[in-house]
Every structure is written in structure tokens, then in C-alpha cells.
Amino acid sequence: MNITAGTLAITDDAQLSVSTFGRGNAGNILMQIAGAAVFRGDETLVVSNVGSDSIGNAGSIRLNADSVSVLEGAQLNSFTRGRGDAGNVTIQANGAVVFDGVGSSDGFPSAVLSNVEAGAIGNGGSINITADSLFLTNGGQLGAIVRGATGVLRGGRGNGGTVNVNVQDAVTIAGTSADGTQSGIFSSLGSGAVGSGGEH
């Protein structure tokens, strides 16, 4: 999936999605934006996914823009729930990259996540941010996570990806959301998971 535009706004539960639910790899998402790219709102997603019971790798997500704002619970995610690796998520901006706030209905953070979910076997992808400045505020997050066991699903099996931040000016990590979601850069290995957490 390739998008080339002057500006980009994905809001109000809209999604860009490439997935595999059988045997084979998911596709890639490439967004080439000359100006601002804005992602806003609950359930607003750009996602590359290996579904449960699937065999294959998730594709990569790449965004090149002048500035990037991910707001009010929107997320850019690559994850695996089956047998295969999550893809890389890469954001390159001339100006600021902002992750701010959480979803008003679900409380999910504005984030980039590359996860090995519960029940999956595979490795997480890397998260790469290159920008003039980076803001993670009011619950905004970057995360490379191997999920722990939940319900009937055992913990994920694999290694978390790395989080790479290359910023020319300032990195600002500040505040929590009203419901207590903490801003930050996270790598973790959940309870019952097998592998290692990511690096940053």
C-alpha cells in the first residue's frame, strides 16, 4: 500500500491495514507526505498484522513527512499473533513528531507499538524515529513488547524489537493521562512470555 500526498489526515476510527490470516506475508505500508501527517482518535490505526493461526511475517510501516502528530489514542502498530515476525515501523520527519494523549473511550495510548502478542511465536520489529524533535506527552508511548499469558493463551515466544530514536533537537517525555497512563519508551517481557524484551 503506497500513499503519496501533500498532507495526510487519518481520523475518527479510520484505518490503514495490511494483514495475513493464512500462509504468507502481509504487505507493506508506505506513506510519502510532503507536509503534515495527522492521526487522531480512538480506533484510528495504521497496522500490519499476522493473525492468530497464521504463518507469515508482518510487513513494514514507513512514514516520511514534514511533521507527524499522533493524537487522542491513534496508533501505528506492527504485531504478530501467529507464527511469524512483526514488522518494522519507521517514521522520518523534518520537524516535530508528537504522540499525545489517550483514547477517550478505550484509554489506549497514542503510540507506535511493535508487539509479539500472547499466543504468538516470532520476534518483534524495530521502531525507528528520526526527527528534529520528539514529544511523548499525556500518555504518548513507544513500545516493543512481548505480551504475557492472558486467558487461554500462553505468553508470546520471541524477542522484542528495538526502539531507535535519532533526534536533532529535544526529546520531551512528560506527564500522564487523566486515567494514569504514563508517557514513555517501553520494552518489556510479560509474565509467562519466553524470550527477551526489546532495547532502546
Secondary structure by P-SEA (a helix, b strand, c coil): ccccccbbbbccccccbbbbcccbbbbbbbbbbccbbbbbccccccccccccccbbbbbbbbbbccbbbbccccccbbbbcccbbbbbbbbbbccbbbbbbcccccccccccccccccccbbbbbbbbbbccbbbbcccccccccccccccccccccbbbbbbbbbbccbbbbbbbcccccccccbbbbcccccbbbbcc
